[in-house]
Amino acid sequence: MTDDAPTADDPDGDDSETPADPATEGDSAAGGGDADEPTDPQPGVPEDVRKYDRFRKMDGAQYDRANEFLRDRTYITAREWAIARLCADFRTETGVEMTKIGENLPELVPFMTDTYTPQAVNQARASFEEKVRKAGATFLYGAMCDFFTAEELDELMYETTEVAKFLLEVEGVDLSVEEELEAEDRISEVMREVRASSERLRHEGTECPNCGHEIAGDD
């Protein structure tokens, strides 16, 4: 249909007189309107939504690729990943702006094509939190149960850190080399403490099967 095609409201297809916008009609009538003033390019979209620039490195066609990458390397989906980030960014003193996130989801995340209800946003956030808790418990047990050697644990930490850094980069976070090294050092230090503590926990108060000597945590 062309722009000048007849419509039910304008059977002659004449668009020379455009109906006044109710939102601005009052200002024009009062003489306060400016005929040359530019119109709002995104009417109804909150300003902070327009300025939100995460996920701009992706578009709608890449949703399946993002989902496949996450499925291969994490427990979360692309939907849960995106909404968890939005919930963190749109958190206020009184809570998360669920309605704003859901109504503007396609504007906020290029690979999301549908709006969500506040309940659906909350459900995705809750699912993300539950999976992180379960994955954290699984990882911590694997690190503490002596299943991995110290070298294997270091390698595992390196791989998981690389995945996390990639996701941050896709979100638009620019990490400097110094920040990456500092984060890796902090993680390595924490994991060494976890390993040492787990050794004390496993051996504290147990007896050597060969001589009956009680093994202390630092033996």
N, C-alpha and C positions, 0 to 999 in steps of 0.2 A: 504494500500500500504506500503510495506516495504521500508526501506531506500535505499536498493540497487536495487530496481525495475527499469527497463528501463524507460527512459523518452524521450520526443521528442528531447531534447538537448543532451542526452547521451543514445543512443539506447542500448548500452551494459550494462548499469547500473553500470559502473565503476566510482567510486567517488574518485579515487586515485589522480586525478588532479582537484582540486576545482578552478573555475575561480577566478581571483584576484578581490578584492573589489576595485572599482574605487576610493573610498574615501581614501584608504590607499596605492594604487598602486604606487603613486608618491613617497611616503616616502620610500617604499621598494626599488624602483629603485635607489633612491639616497643613499641607504645604511643606512638610518636612522631608518628603521623598526626593530622590535625585534620579532623574530618568537615565543618567549615564552611569549610575552606580552598578558595579558588576554583581551579577546574581550569585547566590551560594552554589558552588559546583557540586556539593554533596548535602543537599537539604536533609535535615533530620539526623545527620551523623554527628555525634559529639566531637568536640575539638580534639580531646585527648585520643579518641579513636583514629582520627585522621592523621595525627602525628605519630601514631604507633608504627614503628619501623622494623620490628622483629619479623623473621621469616620472609623478608623481601627477596632473599636469594632463591626462593622456591616459587613455583606457580602451581595452578590447579592440576596441570598434567603430571606433576611429579608426586602426587599423593601416594600412588601405588608403590613407587620406588622408595619413598620415605617409609611407608608401612613395611615393605619387605626388608629394608635395612634394619629397622627396629625389631622386627620379628626374629631375624637371624641372630641378633646380638643382645637383645633385652627381653624383658617380659611385657613391656608396655607397647601400646599401639600408637600410631601417629596422632589419633584423636586425643588419647589420654596425655600424650606428650605436650601437644599444643595447648590443651585446656589447662593443664597443670601450670605451664608457664604463664598463661593469661591470668590465672587465679593469683599467682604470686605478684604479677605486675599491677593488677587492679585490686589489690587488697587495700582497704582503708581501715581507719580506727574502729569502725563499727562492723567490719566484715568484708567479704568479697562481693564485688558488684556483679552478681550472677546474671541479672537481667541484662545489663549493658553488654556483657560478654556474649550471651546467647543471641541477642538481637543483632549484634554487629559482627558475628563470627566470620562471615566471608570477607568483611572489610579488614579484620584484624589478621587473619591467617589466609594467605592466597590459596592454599590447597584445600581449604574447607569451603564447600559450596552451599551449604544449607545453614539456616538459623537454628538455634537450639532453645528449648525452654530452660528456665532457671533450674528446673529439676534435673534435666539432662546434663547441664553443666556440672551440677553438684554430684551427680552420679559418676561422671567421668573423673572428677577430682578425687572422689572417694576410692574409686577403683585404682587410680594411680597410687594413692597413699598406701592402700592395702598391699599392692604388688611390691612397692619399695620396702615395706616392712618385712614381707616374707623373703624377698631377695636378700635383704640385709642380714636376716637371721641365718639364711642358708649359707651365705658367704662367710659370716663370722664363725659359724660352726666348722666350715671347711678349713678355715685358717687356724682354728684352735685345736682341732682334733688330731693334728699331726699327720693328716693325710698328705699334705704337700710339704716338700722340703722347703728350706728357706729360699733357695734359688728358684724353685717353681712358683713360690708365692710372689717373689719379685716380678717374675715374668707375667704372672696373672694380673698383678696390679698394673703393670705397664700397659697390657692390652686393654683392660677396662678403662684406664685413664684416657687412652687414645680415643675410645668410643665416646666417652663423656665430652672430651674436648671437641670432637667433630660435631656433636649435637649443639654445643654452645656456639660454635662457629656458624652453623646453619641459622641459629637464632639471631645472629648478628653481633655476637660478642667477640671483640677483638682482643685476644690474649697475646701479650708480649712474651718474648722468649724468657725474660726474667720471671714473669708471673707463672709461666708453665713450670719452670724449674723449681720455683718456690713451692708451688702446689705439690709437685711430685716429691719434693723433700719432706714436706709435712706428712704426706700420706705414708711414705716409707717409714718415717719415724714412728707414726702411730702403729703401723703394722708390726714393727719390731717390738714395741711395747706389748701389743696384743699377744704376740708369739711367746714372749718371755713370761707374761702373766699366765697364759694357758699352760705352759710347762710347769709352773709352780702349782697351778690348780690340779693338774693331772697327777703330779707326783707327791704332793704334800701328804704326809702321814702314811704312805704306802711302804711295804716292806720289800726288800730285795728278795727275789725268789731263790737266789743262790746262797746267801749268807744270813738272811733274816734281818739285815741292818735296815733301820727305818730311814727312808729316803726323804730328805728335807727338800724344800722347794728350790734351793740353790745348789743342790748336788748335781 
